């Protein structure tokens, strides 16, 4: 498929026992870098909710970047079974497989632009990705999954409705019981004014900074950024400031979760594209 001066190719690549489907967007005048675009876990195909990933891929291709977006297992045309994302199970193998396939095509200089759980997975996978030259993450979870964050912020009316919807057969599900324990723990820590000091996020970002890999972190003004701001206050902010540009953190004045509006997509592109253009050459 060709869109204007760019070409889009449907490809399949191996990841463990599965073959995953992806779209490689090829620019007319390549600049030597490839933007790898893992997204949050959902049943939305590689185009993304409201086409946000397709728009991002085509926009960066207009700037000379190859772009690669792919479906997680069980989504779109990819093999496997779909599983909702949990921070305890980042999709590292799939990101390694995508990186390996790109390298086999001669595309071994990678910049990641990832959203939500895709951003978490990218941080956890980063030490295993060769040729990584930058990471931009949008609305990444820091210490809890988003369902747990919502539970911590909800009032008792929300909890009362949840109790009324309870059915005994649900309690027979180990997955339901585990989720309920997480929600209750999140609410309890919120009421007590304490939070988990899980350092996986900050350690992963610190690892990238130690390698000299620039980082961009973006949150919407109404999205889940409180845990990230806490990490900034506990040393991550100083580390990012010490790294200097193009490493930075920005909050945009719209809700980015779900990219339900054209404004949210415009703000995403308005931050990501200039940041990509500001990345230093490999020799630097």
Buried (B, 14 or more C-beta within 10 A) or exposed (E): EEEEEBBBEEBBBEBEEBBBBBBBBBBEEEBBBBBBBBBBBBEBBBBBBBBBBBBBBBBBBBBBBBBBBBBBBBBBBBBBEBEBBBBEEBBBBBBBBBBBBBBEBEBBBBBBBBBBBBBBBBBBBBEEBEBBBBBBBBBBBBBBBBBBBBBBEBEEEEBEEEEEEEEEEEEEEEEBEEBBEBBEBBBEBBEEEEBEEBBBBBEBBBEBBEEEBBBBBBBBEEBBBBBBBBBBEEEBBEBBEEBEEBBBBEBBEBBBBBBBEEBBBEBBBEBBBEBBEEBEEEEE
